[in-house]
Amino acid sequence: MWPWALLLSPLLAYSLILAFVYFAQTRLLFPAGSVLSAGPMPRHWRPLTLHAETGHRLHGVHVPPQAQGGDPLLILGFGGNAWNAESAAAFLHDLFPRADVVVFHYRGYAPSEGSPSAAALQADALAIHDLARQLFSDHRIVVVGFSVGSGVASYLAAHRPVDGLILVTPFDSLAEVASDQYPWLPVRSLLRHRMEPARDLGETKVPVALIAAGADRLVRPIRAEALSGAVHNLVFYRTLAGASHNDIYDRQDFRATMQRALEQLSADR
């Protein structure tokens, strides 16, 4: 019996790992319960609400610009998988103080109702855009997506008219990101959440700016490189050498890179 036990034990362990990855992937990809509380908000912000197509209530925030005038611009933001909407809105307001900023909590991320999934986030992005278009009908809309939010933003750009797209630590396919992390698992077969930015952005002429982190171990730079080759209208592509997936936002050159990306989107009009 011992030889059989020695052979079956690794197989059983591998099977348990497969089961864990399959059933726990939603919590791993969308850790809604682990989002940190928001810090202080800019002055004059206001709450927004809408109902998703499923009836779930989604909550968001609008931060107005510091000063009016010029070409009205709305930044529509989609944060990373552990971002708080208020924090993302405050961050974008700091980067682009002359723009209106709108960010919503993802479905299932309190106080938004429901359960998160790739399909839910992508479907909700369309409703968020439609509300924003109603509220800011005279504004240009530039969509900014961070990490997993880059997948949401890409889907939106493929299904609604927007004026530009800035993607930070982006990827070509969520399945490829997962495969990079777990090359010893058949993750492409196990993955129940699908985001395909390379496919989405190959079908739209919206101007796109990509900003990658050169030392990113979560979304490896090769994923941004693959996406850049698929984008139909790439107007800006920068890799910040030495930056990792999380510390890219603290880099001194990040702000200038984001502002340069926005300038290039405007120049492409």
C-alpha positions in Angstrom: 0.0 0.0 0.0 2.9 2.4 0.7 3.9 2.8 -3.0 0.3 3.6 -3.9 0.1 6.1 -1.0 3.2 7.8 -2.1 1.9 8.1 -5.6 -1.6 9.3 -4.6 -0.6 11.8 -2.0 0.9 14.4 -4.5 -2.1 13.8 -6.8 -4.5 14.5 -4.0 -2.7 17.6 -2.9 -2.7 18.9 -6.5 -6.4 18.2 -6.8 -7.1 20.1 -3.6 -5.1 23.1 -4.9 -7.1 23.0 -8.1 -10.3 23.0 -6.2 -9.1 25.9 -4.0 -8.2 28.0 -7.0 -11.5 27.3 -8.7 -13.7 28.1 -5.8 -11.7 30.9 -4.1 -10.8 32.8 -7.3 -13.5 35.4 -6.9 -12.2 36.3 -3.4 -8.7 36.3 -4.6 -9.4 38.5 -7.7 -11.9 40.8 -6.0 -11.1 41.1 -2.2 -14.1 43.3 -1.5 -13.8 42.7 2.3 -10.2 43.9 2.4 -10.6 47.4 1.0 -9.1 50.0 3.3 -11.2 52.9 4.5 -11.0 56.2 2.5 -8.9 59.1 3.7 -9.9 62.8 3.7 -11.9 63.8 0.7 -11.4 67.0 -1.3 -13.9 69.8 -0.7 -17.3 70.0 -2.3 -17.4 66.3 -3.3 -20.8 64.7 -3.6 -22.2 61.2 -3.5 -23.7 59.5 -6.6 -25.9 56.4 -6.9 -27.3 54.3 -9.7 -29.0 51.0 -10.1 -27.1 48.2 -12.0 -29.0 46.2 -14.6 -29.5 43.6 -11.9 -31.2 46.1 -9.6 -28.3 46.4 -7.2 -27.6 49.9 -6.0 -24.1 51.2 -6.8 -22.5 54.1 -4.9 -20.0 56.5 -6.2 -18.5 60.0 -5.8 -18.0 63.1 -7.8 -15.2 65.5 -7.1 -15.5 68.8 -9.0 -12.4 70.6 -10.4 -10.5 73.2 -8.4 -11.2 75.8 -11.0 -13.6 76.1 -13.9 -12.8 77.2 -17.4 -11.3 75.8 -20.5 -12.3 72.6 -22.2 -14.6 70.7 -19.7 -13.1 67.3 -19.0 -14.5 64.4 -17.0 -12.1 61.7 -15.7 -14.0 58.5 -15.2 -11.9 56.2 -12.9 -11.8 52.5 -12.3 -9.5 51.5 -9.5 -7.5 48.4 -8.6 -9.2 45.3 -7.0 -8.5 46.6 -3.5 -9.2 50.3 -4.1 -11.8 52.4 -2.4 -13.8 54.7 -4.7 -13.3 57.7 -2.5 -9.5 57.1 -2.4 -9.4 56.6 -6.1 -11.4 59.8 -6.7 -9.2 61.9 -4.4 -6.1 60.4 -6.1 -7.3 61.3 -9.6 -8.4 64.8 -8.4 -4.9 65.4 -7.2 -3.4 64.2 -10.5 -5.9 66.2 -12.7 -7.2 69.1 -10.5 -8.8 70.9 -13.4 -11.1 68.0 -14.3 -14.3 66.6 -12.8 -13.7 63.2 -11.4 -16.3 60.3 -11.0 -15.5 56.9 -9.5 -17.9 54.2 -8.3 -17.4 51.4 -5.8 -17.4 48.1 -7.6 -20.4 45.9 -7.2 -20.1 44.0 -3.9 -17.6 46.6 -2.5 -19.4 48.3 0.3 -21.5 50.4 0.2 -22.3 49.1 -3.3 -24.6 46.1 -3.3 -24.3 42.7 -4.9 -21.4 40.4 -5.6 -18.3 41.2 -7.6 -17.2 39.4 -10.8 -15.5 40.4 -14.0 -18.8 40.3 -15.9 -20.5 42.4 -13.2 -17.8 45.1 -13.2 -17.8 45.3 -16.9 -21.5 45.6 -17.2 -21.7 48.2 -14.4 -19.1 50.3 -16.2 -21.5 50.8 -19.1 -24.2 52.1 -16.6 -21.7 54.3 -14.9 -20.7 55.8 -18.2 -24.3 56.4 -19.2 -25.0 58.2 -15.9 -21.8 60.3 -16.3 -22.8 61.2 -19.9 -26.2 62.5 -18.6 -24.6 64.5 -15.8 -21.7 65.9 -17.9 -23.1 66.1 -21.4 -20.8 68.9 -22.5 -17.6 67.2 -21.2 -14.9 65.2 -22.9 -14.7 61.8 -21.1 -11.3 60.3 -20.5 -11.4 56.9 -18.8 -8.5 55.9 -16.4 -8.1 52.3 -15.3 -5.7 51.0 -12.7 -4.6 47.3 -12.6 -7.8 45.2 -12.9 -9.6 48.5 -13.5 -7.7 48.7 -16.8 -9.7 45.6 -17.9 -12.9 47.3 -16.9 -12.0 50.5 -18.7 -11.0 48.7 -21.9 -14.3 46.9 -22.0 -16.1 50.3 -21.6 -14.1 51.9 -24.4 -15.1 49.0 -26.7 -18.8 49.5 -26.0 -19.3 53.2 -25.4 -17.9 56.3 -27.1 -15.2 57.9 -25.0 -12.5 60.5 -25.8 -9.5 58.7 -24.5 -8.2 55.9 -22.3 -5.3 55.9 -19.8 -4.3 52.4 -18.5 -1.9 51.9 -15.6 -0.2 48.5 -15.1 -2.4 47.1 -17.8 -2.7 43.6 -19.3 -3.8 42.0 -22.5 -5.8 39.2 -20.9 -6.7 38.3 -17.3 -6.2 34.7 -18.1 -2.6 35.4 -19.2 -1.9 37.3 -15.9 -3.2 34.4 -13.9 -1.1 32.0 -16.0 2.0 34.0 -15.4 1.4 33.8 -11.6 0.6 30.0 -11.6 2.4 28.4 -14.6 2.1 25.0 -13.0 -1.7 25.2 -12.9 -4.2 25.0 -15.8 -5.5 28.4 -14.9 -6.9 29.2 -18.4 -9.4 26.3 -17.9 -10.1 27.1 -14.2 -10.6 30.8 -14.6 -14.3 31.9 -14.4 -13.6 35.6 -14.7 -12.7 36.9 -18.2 -11.3 40.3 -19.2 -9.8 40.6 -22.7 -8.4 44.2 -23.1 -6.4 43.2 -26.2 -9.5 42.0 -28.0 -11.5 45.0 -26.8 -9.0 47.7 -27.8 -8.3 46.1 -31.1 -11.9 46.9 -32.1 -12.0 50.6 -31.2 -10.2 53.7 -32.5 -10.2 55.5 -29.2 -6.7 56.9 -28.4 -5.0 54.9 -25.7 -2.1 55.6 -23.3 -0.4 52.8 -21.5 1.8 53.1 -18.4 3.6 50.0 -17.1 5.8 49.2 -14.1 9.1 47.8 -15.1 9.6 45.7 -12.0 5.9 44.6 -11.7 5.7 41.0 -10.5 1.9 40.8 -10.4 1.1 42.2 -13.9 4.4 41.6 -15.6 5.6 44.2 -18.2 5.2 41.6 -20.9 1.5 41.8 -20.5 1.5 45.6 -21.3 3.8 44.9 -24.2 1.4 42.3 -25.6 -1.5 44.8 -25.1 0.5 47.6 -26.9 0.7 45.4 -30.0 -3.0 44.9 -30.1 -4.2 48.5 -29.5 -5.6 50.0 -32.6 -4.7 53.7 -31.7 -1.8 53.8 -29.2 -0.7 57.4 -28.7 1.5 57.0 -25.6 3.4 54.1 -24.0 5.8 54.4 -21.1 7.4 51.9 -18.8 8.6 53.3 -15.5 11.9 51.4 -14.9 12.2 49.9 -11.4 8.6 50.6 -10.4 6.6 47.7 -9.0 2.8 47.1 -9.1 2.0 49.0 -5.9 4.8 51.5 -5.5 4.4 53.0 -9.0 1.9 55.5 -7.6 4.5 56.9 -5.2 7.1 57.5 -7.8 8.1 61.1 -8.5 7.9 60.5 -12.2 4.4 59.0 -12.1 2.5 62.3 -11.9 4.4 63.8 -14.8 3.8 60.6 -16.8 0.1 60.6 -16.2 -0.2 64.3 -17.2 1.9 63.6 -20.3 -0.4 60.8 -21.2 -3.5 63.1 -20.9 -1.7 65.7 -23.1 -1.1 63.1 -25.8 -4.7 62.0 -25.7 -5.8 65.6 -26.2 -3.3 66.1 -29.0 -4.8 63.1 -30.8 -8.3 64.8 -31.0 
